[in-house]
Each structure stands twice: as structure tokens, then as C-alpha cells.
Amino acid sequence: MGVCFLALEALMNQLQRAAWGRRRTAERLLLAVLAEGHILVEDVPGVGKTTLVRALAESLGVETRRIQFTPDLLPSDVTGYTYYEPQSREFILRRGPVFTNLVLADEINRTSPKTQSSLLEAMEERQVTIDGEVHELPWPFVVCATENPIEYEGTFPLPEAQLDRFLVRLRLGYPDAASETEVLMRPGGEQRAERLSQAISLEELRAAVDAAQAVLVGEPIARYALAVAERTRSHQALLLGLSPRGTIAWVRAARALAFLRGETFVTPDHLRDLAHDVACHRLVVRPEPAMRGVTAQAVLDEVLSAVPLPGVRAPVR
């Protein structure tokens, strides 16, 4: 695994440069790939969302397709469709852009919920059903979606079922002064100086994914994650708490984070470090508390402070 870690470090460094020096953001992108999850990048225009996702595709060296989500986009524009060919007298499948390794769903909240939902099966089951026939998607398969905040005009809120399928939601924020100054000094003021090279082979990536998900999770850690989830499900301020899918995603992400940091088992610190990125977009605040300014972040902080931490011991295999 030594070569694998060298490749992962090279990949991390490339992503960090593309993320304007934000190592935490680069780490979140990489752990999502290792956990075989999907990524939602949400922020205001112009902070490098699309650029960052393109950098991830180049660094992985995988096939990528970009879908520009617009109000007139149809589900068949995403998944594909079949048509009748008179000469051969056969129905021909025209595969949509979802048949790739990395889907860049650019500004996903600018299309209708009907078209957004065309990604649900692909994100959950890594397959697409077209006219009753199931088609498998290639490995790896990652959806990296970008969106602008929902309070901007011309957008549609993502449905809860869609949000629950994203492993992490990232908010980039503005870069620090040093990083932005360096970009301004480049010829032409380009956000990226050059196209990135492939930093890891598919064989190394598969080995890293398998190793990350083999990181041990002890029973006290599993019970802690479940206790947090159950507390959100019964919280008076929440209409929707953390789903079983969300809890599983939280633990998978924690395994990947522990692996990236060279540790052999998950600790409460790994879970707490990832809680906001993995859980907040899955929580729905009731209308009345929301009108009083209660946020999902605040509720999650309250829950995390109320649930006692388990003791940390290396689990037995």
C-alpha cells in the first residue's frame, strides 16, 4: 500500500492547488471518492465550484461528462433513450451523459425536480433503467453536482430524496488573500494555471477504496453514530432526521477519513469532524423553528453536545 499512499498524497496535493489552497475541501472530495459517494458543492457563483470538480476528474484520469442543467432539460437528456432504426428494424439505445465515470451536474438546481429525479436510480444503484431495460454504469461512478443557493432566482430546491443520496455537501467560501493574489498574477488571470495530470491509476484507486472501507468500526462507535441519528429523528425542531442511509454514509465517510489520516480504526473525532458535511443537508427543520432562525447546523450541534462520547479503544478484528 506504500505506492497507493504516495498516489493519494499526489492526488491530494493536486486537488488542494485546484481548491485555492483549501486542504479541508480537497480532503472531503477525496474521502467521498474513497467512500464511493456523491458530492454536492454549494456556493455563490464565481468561487471555483466547476473548476474544482473538473480538477477532480483530471486527477483521477477517468472519463467525465458535463451536464448543464437548465429549465428545459428532460430526463432522457440525462439517462438516454431508445429509438427505432428503420433500416435494421431494431430499437437502438442512445446512451445519455450519465454513462460515464464522473458526472459533472452543473447547477443542478436550475432544472425541474422531474429532471433532477432522473439521477436517483443512478446515484443509489449505479444503474439506469430505460424502457424497462436495466443498464449498469461503469466503475467508478461519481456524481459531482454544483448548485447556487436556493434563494437565487430561477432555481428549484433539491428534493429530500435527492439530497439524501449525496454523501457530502461542501461550501467553498471565498479563498484567502494569498491564494486569490496568486491567481490574479497569472497570465490572463486564469483560475487554473494548467491542465492536471492523472495522479492515480484505477488499480490503485480500487485498492484504496477497498482498504478505506476495511477500516475497523467498533461497536461503541456504531452505537454512538446510531444514538446521534436517533436523537435527530426525535428532535422537536426537525421534520426529518438522519435516515438510515445517512447514518451508513456517515460511517463510510469516517472510515475513509481515518484511512486518509493513516489510522486503522474509526474514532468519535472522525465522526464529529464529518458531521456537518454529511448530515446537515439531510436534516429538515420544521417551518415554525425555521421562521425563528433555527438551522440544521444549530440542531446538529445541540445533538452532538447532548450525546455522550464513547470510550476510544482499538476494536478487535
VENURNOR-V999687 format. One record per residue. RES is the residue in one small letter. PHI is phi in radians with two decimals (* if undefined). D_CENTER is the distance of its C-alpha to the mean C-alpha in Angstrom with 1 decimal. Layout:
<<RES & PHI & D_CENTER> <RES & PHI & D_CENTER>>
This chain:
<<m & * & 25.0> <g & -1.05 & 26.4> <v & -1.10 & 25.6> <c & -1.05 & 22.0> <f & -1.16 & 21.6> <l & -1.11 & 23.3> <a & -1.15 & 20.9> <l & -1.13 & 17.9> <e & -1.17 & 19.7> <a & -1.10 & 20.5> <l & -1.11 & 16.9> <m & -1.07 & 16.0> <n & -1.12 & 19.0> <q & -1.13 & 18.2> <l & -1.13 & 14.7> <q & -1.11 & 16.5> <r & -1.12 & 19.2> <a & -1.19 & 16.9> <a & -1.57 & 15.3> <w & 1.04 & 18.9> <g & 1.50 & 19.4> <r & -1.43 & 16.5> <r & -1.18 & 16.1> <r & -1.05 & 13.9> <t & -1.11 & 11.3> <a & -1.07 & 11.9> <e & -1.12 & 11.7> <r & -1.16 & 8.3> <l & -1.06 & 7.1> <l & -1.20 & 9.6> <l & -1.19 & 9.1> <a & -1.12 & 5.7> <v & -1.13 & 8.0> <l & -1.17 & 10.8> <a & -1.59 & 9.5> <e & 0.95 & 8.9> <g & -1.95 & 5.6> <h & -1.90 & 3.3> <i & -2.20 & 1.6> <l & -2.02 & 4.9> <v & -1.89 & 7.6> <e & -2.07 & 10.7> <d & -3.03 & 14.1> <v & -1.21 & 17.6> <p & -1.11 & 18.7> <g & 1.58 & 19.7> <v & -1.79 & 17.6> <g & 1.71 & 16.0> <k & -1.11 & 12.6> <t & -1.13 & 13.6> <t & -1.05 & 15.4> <l & -1.17 & 12.6> <v & -1.16 & 10.6> <r & -1.09 & 14.0> <a & -1.11 & 14.7> <l & -1.10 & 11.9> <a & -1.09 & 13.4> <e & -1.15 & 16.8> <s & -1.20 & 16.4> <l & -1.40 & 15.2> <g & 1.21 & 18.1> <v & -1.86 & 16.6> <e & -1.21 & 17.5> <t & -2.36 & 15.4> <r & -2.28 & 16.3> <r & -1.85 & 15.9> <i & -2.02 & 16.3> <q & -1.54 & 17.8> <f & -1.37 & 17.5> <t & -2.33 & 20.9> <p & -1.03 & 23.0> <d & -1.67 & 25.0> <l & -1.22 & 22.3> <l & -1.83 & 23.1> <p & -0.97 & 21.2> <s & -1.17 & 23.3> <d & -1.21 & 22.1> <v & -1.67 & 18.7> <t & -1.56 & 19.7> <g & 1.91 & 23.2> <y & -2.80 & 26.7> <t & -1.93 & 30.0> <y & -2.45 & 33.3> <y & -1.55 & 36.8> <e & -1.77 & 38.5> <p & -1.07 & 42.3> <q & -1.15 & 43.5> <s & -1.58 & 41.9> <r & 0.98 & 42.0> <e & -2.33 & 38.5> <f & -1.55 & 35.2> <i & -1.90 & 32.7> <l & -1.56 & 28.9> <r & -1.82 & 27.2> <r & -1.24 & 23.6> <g & -1.48 & 21.1> <p & -1.16 & 18.4> <v & -1.22 & 15.9> <f & -1.43 & 17.9> <t & -2.78 & 16.3> <n & -1.49 & 13.9> <l & -2.25 & 11.4> <v & -1.70 & 11.4> <l & -1.62 & 11.3> <a & -1.57 & 11.5> <d & -1.40 & 13.4> <e & 0.91 & 14.4> <i & -1.09 & 13.2> <n & -1.51 & 15.2> <r & -1.74 & 18.4> <t & -2.04 & 19.1> <s & -1.27 & 20.5> <p & -1.00 & 19.0> <k & -1.07 & 20.8> <t & -1.31 & 19.0> <q & -0.99 & 15.6> <s & -1.22 & 16.5> <s & -1.16 & 17.2> <l & -1.59 & 13.6> <l & -1.05 & 13.8> <e & -1.12 & 15.8> <a & -1.10 & 13.9> <m & -1.23 & 10.5> <e & -1.55 & 12.5> <e & -1.95 & 15.4> <r & 0.97 & 14.7> <q & -2.67 & 17.8> <v & -2.34 & 19.4> <t & -1.83 & 22.7> <i & -2.19 & 25.0> <d & 0.91 & 28.5> <g & 1.45 & 28.4> <e & -1.87 & 27.4> <v & -1.58 & 24.3> <h & -2.18 & 22.7> <e & -1.31 & 20.4> <l & -1.70 & 17.5> <p & -1.27 & 17.5> <w & -1.88 & 15.8> <p & -1.31 & 13.4> <f & -2.26 & 11.4> <v & -2.33 & 7.9> <v & -1.73 & 7.1> <c & -1.93 & 6.2> <a & -1.82 & 7.8> <t & -2.03 & 10.0> <e & -2.66 & 12.4> <n & -1.65 & 15.4> <p & -0.94 & 16.5> <i & -1.20 & 18.1> <e & -1.37 & 21.5> <y & -1.42 & 22.1> <e & -1.18 & 24.3> <g & 1.34 & 23.4> <t & -2.13 & 20.0> <f & -2.15 & 19.1> <p & -1.03 & 17.1> <l & -1.22 & 14.2> <p & -1.14 & 15.8> <e & -1.03 & 14.9> <a & -1.09 & 14.4> <q & -1.27 & 11.7> <l & -1.06 & 9.9> <d & -1.18 & 10.4> <r & -1.58 & 8.5> <f & -1.55 & 5.0> <l & -1.14 & 4.6> <v & -2.31 & 4.3> <r & -2.07 & 6.1> <l & -1.98 & 7.9> <r & -2.08 & 11.5> <l & -1.38 & 13.3> <g & 1.28 & 16.9> <y & -1.40 & 19.8> <p & -1.23 & 20.5> <d & -1.25 & 23.5> <a & -1.08 & 26.9> <a & -1.11 & 27.4> <s & -1.15 & 24.2> <e & -1.21 & 25.1> <t & -1.10 & 28.7> <e & -1.09 & 27.9> <v & -1.18 & 26.1> <l & -1.11 & 29.1> <m & -1.47 & 31.5> <r & -1.22 & 30.1> <p & -1.03 & 32.2> <g & 1.42 & 31.1> <g & 1.15 & 28.6> <e & -1.22 & 25.7> <q & -1.14 & 22.3> <r & -2.09 & 22.0> <a & -1.28 & 25.2> <e & -2.80 & 24.7> <r & -1.25 & 22.6> <l & -1.50 & 20.8> <s & -1.61 & 22.0> <q & -1.14 & 20.3> <a & -1.79 & 19.9> <i & -2.63 & 19.3> <s & -1.44 & 20.8> <l & -1.12 & 19.3> <e & -1.14 & 21.7> <e & -1.15 & 20.5> <l & -1.15 & 16.9> <r & -1.09 & 17.9> <a & -1.09 & 20.1> <a & -1.18 & 17.5> <v & -1.09 & 15.1> <d & -1.12 & 18.3> <a & -1.20 & 19.4> <a & -1.12 & 16.3> <q & -1.43 & 16.4> <a & -1.62 & 20.2> <v & -1.07 & 20.0> <l & -1.32 & 22.3> <v & -2.17 & 21.6> <g & -1.33 & 25.0> <e & -1.05 & 26.2> <p & -1.05 & 26.5> <i & -1.21 & 22.8> <a & -1.10 & 22.0> <r & -1.17 & 24.5> <y & -1.14 & 23.2> <a & -1.04 & 19.6> <l & -1.17 & 21.5> <a & -1.11 & 23.8> <v & -1.11 & 21.2> <a & -1.06 & 19.6> <e & -1.14 & 23.2> <r & -1.16 & 24.1> <t & -1.21 & 21.5> <r & -1.20 & 22.7> <s & -1.83 & 26.2> <h & -1.25 & 25.7> <q & -1.14 & 28.1> <a & -1.47 & 25.9> <l & -1.90 & 23.0> <l & -1.44 & 23.2> <l & -2.28 & 20.1> <g & -1.72 & 19.1> <l & -1.29 & 16.4> <s & -1.33 & 16.5> <p & -0.97 & 17.2> <r & -1.07 & 13.9> <g & -1.16 & 12.3> <t & -1.15 & 14.8> <i & -1.09 & 14.2> <a & -1.09 & 10.4> <w & -1.07 & 11.8> <v & -1.23 & 14.3> <r & -1.05 & 12.3> <a & -1.12 & 10.2> <a & -1.14 & 13.7> <r & -1.02 & 15.2> <a & -1.13 & 13.0> <l & -1.14 & 13.8> <a & -1.07 & 17.4> <f & -1.09 & 17.6> <l & -1.08 & 16.5> <r & -1.65 & 19.1> <g & 1.29 & 21.7> <e & -1.89 & 22.3> <t & -1.76 & 23.2> <f & -2.62 & 22.3> <v & -1.44 & 20.0> <t & -2.05 & 21.7> <p & -1.02 & 21.3> <d & -1.09 & 20.3> <h & -1.11 & 17.1> <l & -1.12 & 16.2> <r & -1.18 & 17.5> <d & -1.10 & 15.8> <l & -1.72 & 12.3> <a & -0.97 & 13.7> <h & -1.18 & 12.9> <d & -1.20 & 9.3> <v & -1.67 & 8.7> <a & -1.77 & 11.8> <c & -1.05 & 13.0> <h & -1.29 & 11.2> <r & -1.64 & 12.6> <l & -1.62 & 16.1> <v & -2.08 & 18.6> <v & -1.43 & 21.6> <r & -1.10 & 25.0> <p & -1.00 & 26.7> <e & -1.12 & 29.6> <p & -1.07 & 27.7> <a & -1.09 & 25.4> <m & -1.17 & 28.6> <r & -1.52 & 29.7> <g & 1.65 & 26.7> <v & -1.26 & 24.9> <t & -2.03 & 21.1> <a & -1.09 & 18.4> <q & -1.07 & 18.1> <a & -1.15 & 21.8> <v & -1.12 & 22.0> <l & -1.13 & 19.4> <d & -1.05 & 21.4> <e & -1.11 & 24.5> <v & -1.14 & 23.3> <l & -1.10 & 22.2> <s & -1.32 & 25.7> <a & -1.53 & 27.5> <v & -1.50 & 26.2> <p & -1.15 & 28.2> <l & -1.33 & 26.6> <p & -1.38 & 27.6> <g & -1.24 & 29.6> <v & -1.85 & 28.0> <r & -2.43 & 29.6> <a & -1.12 & 28.4> <p & -1.20 & 28.1> <v & -1.56 & 30.6> <r & -1.21 & 29.5>>
